[in-house]
Structure formats: C-alpha cells, structure tokens
Amino acid sequence: MTGIYILQHNFAVAEIMAQKNTIKHIAVAGNIGSGKTTLTTKLAKHFKWEPHFEDIDHNPYLVDFYEDMHRWSFNLQVYFLNNRLQQLLDIRNGKKSVIQDRTIFEDAYIFAPNLYEMGLMTKRDFENYSSLFSTLKKLVNPPDLLIYLKASIPTIVDQIQKRGREYEENIRLDYLKRLNEFYNKWIEKYNDGPLLVIDVDKNNFAENDEDFAEVVRRIDAQINGLF
C-alpha cells in the first residue's frame, strides 16, 4: 500500500508541476510587415500552442481604410477592438495555451493615437474610442509573455513587398514610420508582464532555422523564468 501511495503522490506532484509550468497566453506584437503571422505560425507548430490570427480576409473595413483612412479609421479600430476582445474571452474561457497575432493594447496605444495625431481620426471619434478601450481594459488581462518584433522601416517595407498584398500597396511610408515610433515608445514603458524583444533586422526567423532556434531558446528561457 505504501508503494501505491508513493506512486500516486508522485503522479499528483508531476501533474501539479505540469500545470504550474503551463503558460496560457503568448502574444506577438509588432508593426505591419514585421513578421507576426509567420512567427505565430512557427511557434504554434513548435510548442503545440493554438494560434489566434488577425482575421484579415474577412475584415469588412481594411481595403476601404487604406483607400480613405480618414473616412474609415474609427470603423476599422472598433472592428479590431471587438475582434481582439472576443479572442481574449476565448483564451480566458479555453483550456489550451494560445499564441495571439497582435494584441488589443496595440490598437489602443499605437494605431488609434497615431491615426488621431495624423489627422486621420477626429477628436470626437478618438475620445469615444479611448473611452471604450478604458472600459474594456478592466475586463482583460495582459499576456503571460509578450514577444515584440522590432524592425526598421527598410525591413518592414521589404517584407510588405515580398508578401504582395494588393491592399497594402497604398500604405503611406510616413504612416509606417510613425507606427514604429509609437511601438518603440510603448515597449520602452511596457511593464504589464514579461517581455521578449526580437530584432528582426538581425534575426531572420522566417527563412533561417538557426535564427528560429535562437528565438525558441529565448522563449524557453523566459517561460522557465516565469515559474
């Protein structure tokens, strides 16, 4: 009986340790064209995480937005906010470890204020959007690990051109530059949880296996350090 008890105890301890070392929500942040979708896909496959992507193909505002940013900026941002809130609710209610392509915080701290400062969103719409986000923020938690893909404008432009999405041909260069500035300011002050910064200019995880292995090694180190 003693042997059976010890065996059961060991199984229980192992189960507790497995649960303790399970990370629930990983998020990948970064500018347009920084490689978020590619990295999310590769990490989901490697770690057996469930990927949550931006619903680009079914976004009813994206094409209109790039053709007339001033007219459609508020509509687009509200759509993204609602979409990502639903993702967070699914993550909270689910049992699987999830890796998310872009976060709800990027919409509020980067894209919306950038549109407002560029004169592409009215003050009324921006204040309305900011108030809505402030309310929703109380209902969500930050990711267990945030992975930020830092990339220069030449790298971003090169990757946007390589993937060849027709609606992205109209993206203004000054728009991308300002987004990068907002991203860097946000990451410098980020203190909501563990953060891992990947320099995309120096790490070609999309095409180089050694570079991707380095990303995995750094993630493993971060995860192990969480517990």
N, C-alpha and C positions, 0 to 999 in steps of 0.2 A: 504493500500500500504506500509505503514511504517513497518508493521509486516512482510510482504512478503520480503521486503528489508533486514530486520534484519536476517530473516531466511536464505536467500540466502547468506548474508555476513558470517553468522556462518558456513554454509556449505563450503564456499570458504576458510575460515580460517582453518577449520578442514582438508580440502584437502591439503592445503599448509603444515600444520604441519605433516600430514601423509607422504608427500613426503620428508620433511626435515628429518624425523626420519627413513628413509629407507636406510639401509646400502646395498651397491651394491655388494661388492666383499669381501668375507671372505676366507682366505687361511689357510690350516692346514699344518704345516711343521714338519719334524722330521725324524729321522734315519729309516732305513729299520727295520720293525717289531715293531715300536713304537706305532702303533695303529691308523695311519692316516685314513685309509679307514673305519675302524669301527666308529671312531668319526665323520668323514664326513657324513656317512650314518645316524647316530643317530641324529646329529644336523640338517641335511637336513629335516628329518622327523619332528623333534620338531618345528623348526622355519619356516617350509614350504619354505625352500631355495632349489634352484635347484643344485644338486650335479654334479660336474665335476671330474671324476676319471682318474687315470693313465690307459692307455689302455694296460694293461699287456698281456691279452690274444692274442692280435693281434700285439704285438711288434715283429718285424722280427729279432731282434738282441739279445734279452735278454738271451735266452738259450745259444747261441754261446758265448756271453760275459762271462758268469760265467764259461764256459769251457776253454776259452782262452781270458783273459782280455786284454792282450797286443794287440792282433790282432784286437779286436772288440771295444775297448774303444772309439775311436773317432767316429766311426759309430753310436754307441749307444747314445753318448752325443748329436750328431747333430740331431738324431731322436727325443730325448726328447725335445731339444730346439725348434724344429719345431712344435712338438705336443703341447707344452705348449704355444707357441706364438699364435697358432690357437685358443686355449682356451681363451686366453686373448682378442683376437679380437672378439670372440663370446660374451664374457662378456661385452665388451665395446659397442657392437652394439645391445645387447639384452636389454630387459626391466626388467627381473627378477633379484632378488637377488640370487647370486651364491656363493656356498661354494666349494672351489677347493682343491683337494687332491694333495699336494705338489706344490711348486712354481717354476717359471722359474729361480729365484735367487739361489735356492739350487743347480741347475745344474751347474751354473757358479762359485759360491763361495765355493762350498763344493765338489761335485762329480768330476768335471773336474780337479781342482787343486790337489785333493787327488790322482787321478789316475796318474797325472804327477809326483808328488813327490814320489810316489811308484815305478816309472819307468815303469808304465803300459800304459803311453801315451807319445809319442815322443815330444820333444820340438817343433818341426815344427807343429805337429798337435795341441798341446796345444795353441801355439801362434795364429794359424789360428782360433781355436775355440774361444779364448778370444777376438780376433778382431771382429769376427762375433757377439758375445754377446754384445760387446760395441756398435755396430751399432744398434742392435735390442733394446737395453735398452732404447734408446732415443724415441722409439715408444710406450713404455708401461708405465703404472703407477703401483706403489706398491699397495697391497691390502688395503682396508679400515680398516681391522683388521687382524693381523697375530696371529695365535694360534700355539705356539711351544710346541710339546710334548717332554719333556726332560725325557730320560730313561737311566738307567745304562745298561752296556753290559749284565749282567746276565738276566735282564728283557727282553732285546731285543732278546737274544738267545732263551729264554724260549718261547716267543711269536712266533718266527720264526718256532720253532719246533712244536708248537701247530697247526699252520695253515698248515704245511706239504706240502709246495710247493716243488716239486721234484727238480726244477732247483736251488732252494735256498740251497740245501744240500751242494753245492760246495763253498758257501761263506766263505772266509777266515776270521778268528777271528781278525787278525790284520787289515784287511780291515774295519771291523765294528768299531773297536776301533779308528782308525784314522778318520773315518767319524764323530764319536761322538766328537772328539777333534775339528774338523773343524766346526761342528754345534755350539758347545759352544762358540767358538771364534766369529762366525758370530752373534749369538744372543747377546753377550755381547756388541757388537758395533752397533747393529741394531738401526737405528734412522729414518727409512723411513716412519714410521707411528705407530699407536697404536699396542702394543704387549701384548699378554697374554701367560704366561708360565704355562703349566700344568705338574706337576711332576708325571709321570706315575708310578714310584715306589711306590708312596703313594696314587694315585688315580686310582682305578680300574673301570673306567667308563664303560668298556665293559661288566662287569658282575654285578656291584653293582649299584643299582638305586640311592642310596643316593649320591654316588660319582658322577654319571652323573648329578644329580640335582645340585650339587655344581659347576660343570662346567657351566651349564646353567645359574646359578645365577651370576657367574663371568662374563660371556659373556654379560648378560643383563646389568650389571653394566658398562662394557666397552662401550657398544653401547650407553647407556644413557649419558655417559660422552663425547661422540663424538659431541653432539649437544648442 
